[in-house]
Amino acid sequence: MLTNLYFVRHAHSTYTPEELRRPLSEKGQIDTEIITQILKEENIDYVISSPYKRAVQTVEGVADFFGKEVIIENSFKERILSESPVENFDLAVTKVWEEPAFSWEGGESNIIAQKRGVEATLKVLERYEGKNIIVGSHGNIMVLIMNFFDKKYDFSFWKELSMPDIYKLTFNGTTLKEVNRIWKCN
C-alpha cells in the first residue's frame, strides 16, 4: 500500500528573531494561494505541520479546502542551528553539513536533527499508511529527512530549494519508492 508525503517547505517569511511566531511575508501569502491551487488536485487525507507560524500558514489553505485540521507535529520544526544568532549563516550551515556530528552551541547536529525528523516521519508512515499527507515543514529538516532515505538529497540539493517548494515522496511501507518535485517557486 503506497503512502504519499507531500513535503511543503514554507513560503517566504518576514524575518524576526522569534522563530515560532515568524509570519509569512506578503509574497509568501501570495505563494500559499498557488500551493493551495496545486494541491487541490491531490486527494489529501491529512495535513500535518511544524508548529512554526510560517509553516502552518503555508499549508492552512489546503487544510481549509479539504476540510481538515492542521495537526501540529513539533518534530517537523526547523533544525536548531545555534541557540543564538550566528554571525555567518552560510559558514555555520555548511559546517554542520560537512561534519554531521558537529553542532554549534545550543544547536542540533545533522545527526540529531535528522533522527528527530525521521522518527516523526516513520510514525506518520505507520499511522497513516495508504494515505496522502501534507507535511508543512522547513528546508533543512526536510532535506535531512529525505537524505536518510536517499543520500543524493544532500547539502547541494538543499541549496537549490526554493521557498516555497513541494516534493512528493511515495513510500511502500517505510521504503522510499519515488520522489517528485510538484512545484518550485520562481
C-alpha positions as a LaTeX table, in Angstrom:
\begin{tabular}{lrrr}
\hline
Residue & $x$ (\AA) & $y$ (\AA) & $z$ (\AA) \\
\hline
Met1 & 0.00 & 0.00 & 0.00 \\
Leu2 & 1.52 & 3.32 & $-1.09$ \\
Thr3 & 1.65 & 6.36 & 1.15 \\
Asn4 & 2.38 & 9.83 & $-0.23$ \\
Leu5 & 4.02 & 12.52 & 1.84 \\
Tyr6 & 3.87 & 15.98 & 0.30 \\
Phe7 & 6.68 & 17.89 & 1.99 \\
Val8 & 5.93 & 21.59 & 1.68 \\
Arg9 & 8.79 & 23.91 & 2.53 \\
His10 & 7.23 & 27.05 & 3.95 \\
Ala11 & 6.73 & 30.15 & 1.85 \\
His12 & 8.81 & 33.31 & 2.25 \\
Ser13 & 8.55 & 34.85 & 5.70 \\
Thr14 & 9.20 & 38.24 & 7.21 \\
Tyr15 & 12.37 & 37.85 & 9.28 \\
Thr16 & 12.09 & 38.18 & 13.02 \\
Pro17 & 14.38 & 36.55 & 15.57 \\
Glu18 & 11.32 & 34.88 & 17.08 \\
Glu19 & 11.23 & 31.54 & 15.21 \\
Leu20 & 7.90 & 30.25 & 16.48 \\
Arg21 & 5.77 & 33.26 & 15.53 \\
Arg22 & 7.56 & 34.49 & 12.39 \\
Pro23 & 4.79 & 35.20 & 9.84 \\
Leu24 & 4.73 & 34.89 & 6.08 \\
Ser25 & 5.63 & 37.94 & 4.04 \\
Glu26 & 3.22 & 39.41 & 1.50 \\
Lys27 & 4.95 & 37.35 & $-1.23$ \\
Gly28 & 4.69 & 34.27 & 0.97 \\
Gln29 & 0.95 & 34.79 & 1.40 \\
Ile30 & 0.51 & 35.04 & $-2.38$ \\
Asp31 & 2.52 & 31.84 & $-2.87$ \\
Thr32 & 0.26 & 29.96 & $-0.43$ \\
Glu33 & $-2.64$ & 30.60 & $-2.78$ \\
Ile34 & $-0.66$ & 28.88 & $-5.57$ \\
Ile35 & 0.19 & 25.98 & $-3.24$ \\
Thr36 & $-3.49$ & 25.56 & $-2.41$ \\
Gln37 & $-4.44$ & 25.56 & $-6.11$ \\
Ile38 & $-1.76$ & 22.94 & $-6.93$ \\
Leu39 & $-2.58$ & 20.64 & $-4.01$ \\
Lys40 & $-6.34$ & 20.84 & $-4.66$ \\
Glu41 & $-5.61$ & 18.36 & $-7.44$ \\
Glu42 & $-4.37$ & 15.78 & $-4.93$ \\
Asn43 & $-6.65$ & 13.74 & $-2.69$ \\
Ile44 & $-5.30$ & 14.94 & 0.66 \\
Asp45 & $-6.28$ & 12.95 & 3.75 \\
Tyr46 & $-4.26$ & 14.72 & 6.46 \\
Val47 & $-2.38$ & 17.99 & 6.89 \\
Ile48 & 0.48 & 17.99 & 9.40 \\
Ser49 & 2.75 & 20.94 & 10.14 \\
Ser50 & 5.68 & 22.18 & 12.11 \\
Pro51 & 4.44 & 24.39 & 14.95 \\
Tyr52 & 6.13 & 27.44 & 13.40 \\
Lys53 & 3.59 & 30.02 & 12.22 \\
Arg54 & 5.12 & 30.32 & 8.72 \\
Ala55 & 4.82 & 26.56 & 8.14 \\
Val56 & 1.22 & 26.43 & 9.39 \\
Gln57 & 0.25 & 29.49 & 7.29 \\
Thr58 & 1.77 & 27.83 & 4.20 \\
Val59 & $-0.49$ & 24.75 & 4.40 \\
Glu60 & $-3.64$ & 26.02 & 6.11 \\
Gly61 & $-5.31$ & 26.98 & 2.80 \\
Val62 & $-5.05$ & 23.37 & 1.65 \\
Ala63 & $-6.37$ & 22.15 & 5.00 \\
Asp64 & $-9.33$ & 24.54 & 4.69 \\
Phe65 & $-10.06$ & 23.39 & 1.13 \\
Phe66 & $-10.22$ & 19.73 & 2.19 \\
Gly67 & $-11.98$ & 20.49 & 5.48 \\
Lys68 & $-9.06$ & 19.15 & 7.53 \\
Glu69 & $-7.47$ & 20.44 & 10.70 \\
Val70 & $-3.76$ & 21.21 & 10.71 \\
Ile71 & $-2.17$ & 18.65 & 13.01 \\
Ile72 & 0.87 & 20.13 & 14.76 \\
Glu73 & 3.94 & 17.92 & 14.95 \\
Asn74 & 6.81 & 19.53 & 16.84 \\
Ser75 & 9.39 & 17.19 & 15.31 \\
Phe76 & 8.90 & 18.76 & 11.87 \\
Lys77 & 10.14 & 22.16 & 13.13 \\
Glu78 & 13.32 & 23.51 & 11.60 \\
Arg79 & 16.64 & 22.27 & 12.90 \\
Ile80 & 18.10 & 24.45 & 15.60 \\
Leu81 & 21.37 & 25.71 & 14.18 \\
Ser82 & 22.51 & 27.58 & 17.29 \\
Glu83 & 20.98 & 28.91 & 20.49 \\
Ser84 & 21.94 & 32.44 & 19.47 \\
Pro85 & 22.09 & 34.07 & 16.03 \\
Val86 & 25.19 & 33.07 & 14.04 \\
Glu87 & 27.43 & 35.73 & 12.51 \\
Asn88 & 27.77 & 33.97 & 9.16 \\
Phe89 & 24.79 & 31.74 & 8.35 \\
Asp90 & 26.36 & 30.25 & 5.20 \\
Leu91 & 29.50 & 29.23 & 7.08 \\
Ala92 & 27.51 & 27.85 & 10.01 \\
Val93 & 25.16 & 25.72 & 7.92 \\
Thr94 & 27.99 & 24.50 & 5.66 \\
Lys95 & 29.92 & 23.28 & 8.69 \\
Val96 & 27.05 & 21.18 & 10.09 \\
Trp97 & 26.52 & 19.53 & 6.70 \\
Glu98 & 30.24 & 18.85 & 6.25 \\
Glu99 & 30.53 & 17.39 & 9.76 \\
Pro100 & 27.24 & 15.59 & 10.57 \\
Ala101 & 28.09 & 15.07 & 14.27 \\
Phe102 & 29.11 & 18.72 & 14.80 \\
Ser103 & 26.77 & 21.21 & 16.42 \\
Trp104 & 27.08 & 24.88 & 17.27 \\
Glu105 & 26.48 & 25.85 & 20.87 \\
Gly106 & 22.90 & 25.01 & 21.79 \\
Gly107 & 22.20 & 23.75 & 18.26 \\
Glu108 & 21.44 & 20.38 & 16.71 \\
Ser109 & 23.92 & 18.39 & 14.66 \\
Asn110 & 22.71 & 16.91 & 11.38 \\
Ile111 & 22.62 & 13.52 & 13.10 \\
Ile112 & 20.41 & 14.73 & 15.97 \\
Ala113 & 18.06 & 16.81 & 13.78 \\
Gln114 & 17.76 & 14.01 & 11.22 \\
Lys115 & 16.93 & 11.47 & 13.94 \\
Arg116 & 14.14 & 13.73 & 15.23 \\
Gly117 & 12.67 & 14.28 & 11.75 \\
Val118 & 12.96 & 10.66 & 10.65 \\
Glu119 & 11.30 & 9.35 & 13.81 \\
Ala120 & 8.35 & 11.66 & 13.16 \\
Thr121 & 8.23 & 10.62 & 9.51 \\
Leu122 & 8.21 & 6.91 & 10.37 \\
Lys123 & 5.36 & 7.49 & 12.86 \\
Val124 & 3.37 & 9.32 & 10.16 \\
Leu125 & 4.01 & 6.49 & 7.67 \\
Glu126 & 2.83 & 3.92 & 10.21 \\
Arg127 & $-0.20$ & 5.87 & 11.46 \\
Tyr128 & $-1.46$ & 7.00 & 8.03 \\
Glu129 & $-0.42$ & 4.13 & 5.77 \\
Gly130 & $-2.02$ & 4.32 & 2.33 \\
Lys131 & $-2.99$ & 7.97 & 2.73 \\
Asn132 & $-1.94$ & 11.28 & 1.17 \\
Ile133 & $-0.42$ & 13.55 & 3.80 \\
Ile134 & 0.86 & 17.10 & 3.58 \\
Val135 & 3.80 & 17.90 & 5.85 \\
Gly136 & 4.37 & 21.63 & 6.29 \\
Ser137 & 7.99 & 21.99 & 7.20 \\
His138 & 11.33 & 23.71 & 6.61 \\
Gly139 & 14.21 & 23.30 & 4.18 \\
Asn140 & 16.96 & 21.90 & 6.39 \\
Ile141 & 14.85 & 19.35 & 8.29 \\
Met142 & 13.04 & 18.32 & 5.10 \\
Val143 & 16.31 & 17.56 & 3.29 \\
Leu144 & 17.76 & 15.80 & 6.34 \\
Ile145 & 14.70 & 13.51 & 6.32 \\
Met146 & 15.00 & 12.92 & 2.57 \\
Asn147 & 18.74 & 12.27 & 2.99 \\
Phe148 & 18.03 & 9.44 & 5.44 \\
Phe149 & 16.09 & 7.60 & 2.74 \\
Asp150 & 18.36 & 8.55 & $-0.19$ \\
Lys151 & 21.83 & 10.09 & 0.22 \\
Lys152 & 21.55 & 12.07 & $-3.03$ \\
Tyr153 & 19.43 & 14.59 & $-1.10$ \\
Asp154 & 22.34 & 16.47 & 0.42 \\
Phe155 & 23.66 & 19.96 & 1.13 \\
Ser156 & 23.91 & 20.91 & $-2.55$ \\
Phe157 & 20.31 & 19.73 & $-3.04$ \\
Trp158 & 19.24 & 21.88 & $-0.06$ \\
Lys159 & 20.92 & 24.94 & $-1.59$ \\
Glu160 & 18.80 & 24.51 & $-4.73$ \\
Leu161 & 15.45 & 24.54 & $-2.91$ \\
Ser162 & 13.05 & 27.38 & $-3.48$ \\
Met163 & 10.84 & 28.99 & $-0.87$ \\
Pro164 & 8.23 & 27.54 & $-1.00$ \\
Asp165 & 8.89 & 24.16 & $-2.58$ \\
Ile166 & 6.85 & 20.95 & $-2.76$ \\
Tyr167 & 8.17 & 17.40 & $-3.00$ \\
Lys168 & 6.00 & 14.28 & $-3.17$ \\
Leu169 & 7.66 & 11.28 & $-1.54$ \\
Thr170 & 5.98 & 7.95 & $-2.27$ \\
Phe171 & 6.57 & 5.13 & 0.21 \\
Asn172 & 5.72 & 1.44 & 0.26 \\
Gly173 & 5.67 & 0.87 & 3.99 \\
Thr174 & 8.82 & 2.68 & 5.11 \\
Thr175 & 10.69 & 2.18 & 1.84 \\
Leu176 & 11.02 & 5.28 & $-0.32$ \\
Lys177 & 9.94 & 4.37 & $-3.84$ \\
Glu178 & 9.85 & 7.68 & $-5.66$ \\
Val179 & 10.42 & 11.42 & $-5.24$ \\
Asn180 & 8.79 & 14.02 & $-7.49$ \\
Arg181 & 9.01 & 17.76 & $-7.33$ \\
Ile182 & 5.44 & 19.03 & $-7.53$ \\
Trp183 & 6.21 & 22.73 & $-7.65$ \\
Lys184 & 9.15 & 25.08 & $-7.45$ \\
Cys185 & 8.64 & 28.76 & $-6.72$ \\
Asn186 & 10.26 & 31.07 & $-9.27$ \\
\hline
\end{tabular}
